[in-house]
């Protein structure tokens, strides 16, 4: 499916090789790739695209990537996590911010940015193992801009 077919709020925390991402993907039912995939699945493009209201947590650590859905997570809760992280980064002191039981993010100042450690614990019933990954340094200004853009996409 083309990158244009997928939209929705997304917050990537980390660097090019190690990150966690909180995403709420939305498929465009008018995208030709979505129309084709829906036809192959025997459903309408709108049904194939779905409501676009299910959040997911993606994890990438080098060559290994995984993720899981977070049914029941609401936009206000995703925004609350981003708001806490934004305040912690702005305070410029070591921090721990949690997104429920599935994600704990520890940050330590590192030069003009942050060394980050993410502790990911999938909800019960998921085959995805618990993982800890480190990323960074992530430049403070970039992280704050990403957080502001993410929060703006939820407004």
C-alpha positions as CSV (number, residue, x, y, z in Angstrom):
1,X,0.0,0.0,0.0
2,X,1.3,3.5,-0.8
3,X,2.4,5.8,1.9
4,X,-0.2,8.2,0.7
5,X,-2.9,5.7,1.6
6,X,-2.0,5.8,5.3
7,X,-2.4,8.9,7.5
8,X,-3.3,9.6,11.1
9,X,-1.5,10.9,14.2
10,X,1.9,9.5,14.9
11,X,4.6,10.1,17.5
12,X,8.0,8.5,16.9
13,X,10.3,8.6,19.9
14,X,13.9,7.7,19.4
15,X,16.3,7.7,16.4
16,X,16.6,6.0,13.0
17,X,17.5,2.6,14.4
18,X,15.7,2.4,17.7
19,X,12.3,3.9,18.4
20,X,8.8,3.4,19.8
21,X,5.9,5.0,17.9
22,X,2.4,5.7,19.1
23,X,0.2,5.7,16.0
24,X,-3.4,5.8,15.0
25,X,-3.3,4.8,11.3
26,X,-6.1,5.9,9.0
27,X,-6.4,4.4,5.5
28,X,-7.8,6.6,2.7
29,X,-10.6,4.5,1.1
30,X,-10.2,6.4,-2.2
31,X,-6.5,5.5,-2.6
32,X,-6.1,3.1,-5.6
33,X,-4.1,0.7,-3.4
34,X,-6.8,0.5,-0.8
35,X,-9.5,0.0,-3.5
36,X,-7.4,-2.8,-5.0
37,X,-6.7,-4.5,-1.6
38,X,-10.4,-4.2,-0.6
39,X,-11.4,-5.8,-3.9
40,X,-9.0,-8.7,-3.2
41,X,-10.5,-9.0,0.3
42,X,-14.0,-9.0,-1.1
43,X,-15.1,-5.9,0.9
44,X,-15.8,-2.3,0.2
45,X,-12.9,0.2,0.4
46,X,-14.7,1.9,3.3
47,X,-15.0,-1.4,5.2
48,X,-11.4,-2.3,4.4
49,X,-10.2,1.1,5.6
50,X,-12.1,0.8,8.9
51,X,-12.8,3.5,11.3
52,X,-9.2,4.6,11.9
53,X,-9.7,4.9,15.6
54,X,-7.5,2.1,17.0
55,X,-4.1,3.1,18.4
56,X,-1.0,0.9,18.1
57,X,2.4,0.9,19.7
58,X,5.3,0.1,17.3
59,X,8.7,-0.9,18.4
60,X,11.9,-1.0,16.3
61,X,15.3,-1.9,17.6
62,X,17.8,-2.3,14.8
63,X,16.6,-5.0,12.5
64,X,13.8,-6.2,14.8
65,X,10.4,-4.5,14.6
66,X,7.1,-5.4,16.3
67,X,4.0,-3.8,17.6
68,X,0.6,-4.3,19.0
69,X,-2.8,-2.7,19.0
70,X,-4.1,-0.7,22.0
71,X,-7.8,-1.0,21.7
72,X,-9.6,1.3,24.1
73,X,-6.8,4.0,24.0
74,X,-8.4,7.3,23.4
75,X,-7.0,10.4,21.8
76,X,-7.1,12.3,25.1
77,X,-4.9,9.6,26.7
78,X,-2.4,9.7,23.9
79,X,-2.3,13.5,24.2
80,X,-1.9,13.2,28.0
81,X,1.2,11.1,27.5
82,X,2.6,13.5,25.0
83,X,1.9,16.5,27.3
84,X,3.7,14.7,30.2
85,X,6.7,14.0,28.0
86,X,6.7,17.5,26.6
87,X,6.8,19.0,30.2
88,X,9.5,16.5,31.3
89,X,11.8,17.3,28.3
90,X,11.2,21.1,28.9
91,X,12.2,20.7,32.5
92,X,15.7,19.5,31.4
93,X,16.1,17.0,34.2
94,X,16.1,13.1,34.1
95,X,12.5,11.8,33.8
96,X,10.3,8.8,33.7
97,X,7.0,9.1,31.8
98,X,4.5,6.3,31.5
99,X,1.7,5.5,29.0
100,X,-0.3,3.1,31.1
101,X,1.2,-0.3,31.7
102,X,2.5,-0.7,28.1
103,X,5.2,1.9,27.9
104,X,7.6,3.5,30.4
105,X,10.1,6.0,28.9
106,X,13.2,7.1,30.9
107,X,15.1,10.1,29.7
108,X,18.6,11.3,30.6
109,X,20.2,14.6,29.3
110,X,22.9,13.8,26.7
111,X,24.6,16.8,25.2
112,X,22.0,18.9,23.4
113,X,19.4,16.1,23.6
114,X,18.3,13.0,25.4
115,X,19.3,9.4,25.8
116,X,16.1,7.5,26.0
117,X,15.2,4.0,27.3
118,X,11.8,2.6,26.5
119,X,10.4,-0.3,28.4
120,X,7.6,-1.9,26.4
121,X,5.2,-4.4,28.0
122,X,2.5,-5.7,25.7
123,X,-1.0,-6.2,27.1
124,X,-2.0,-9.8,28.1
125,X,-2.9,-12.0,25.2
126,X,-0.2,-10.6,22.8
127,X,2.5,-12.8,21.4
128,X,4.9,-9.8,21.4
129,X,7.6,-10.1,24.1
130,X,8.4,-7.4,26.6
131,X,11.3,-5.3,25.4
132,X,13.7,-2.7,26.5
133,X,15.4,-0.5,23.9
134,X,17.8,2.5,24.1
135,X,17.8,5.4,21.6
136,X,19.5,8.7,21.2
137,X,20.8,11.1,21.7
138,X,17.6,12.7,20.4
139,X,18.0,16.5,19.9
140,X,15.8,18.4,22.4
141,X,14.5,20.9,19.8
142,X,13.5,18.1,17.4
143,X,11.7,16.1,20.2
144,X,9.8,19.1,21.4
145,X,8.8,20.0,17.8
146,X,7.6,16.4,17.2
147,X,5.6,16.5,20.4
148,X,4.0,19.8,19.5
149,X,3.1,18.5,16.0
150,X,1.7,15.3,17.4
151,X,-0.5,17.1,19.9
152,X,-1.6,19.5,17.2
153,X,-2.7,16.6,15.0
154,X,-5.0,15.4,17.8
155,X,-6.7,18.8,18.3
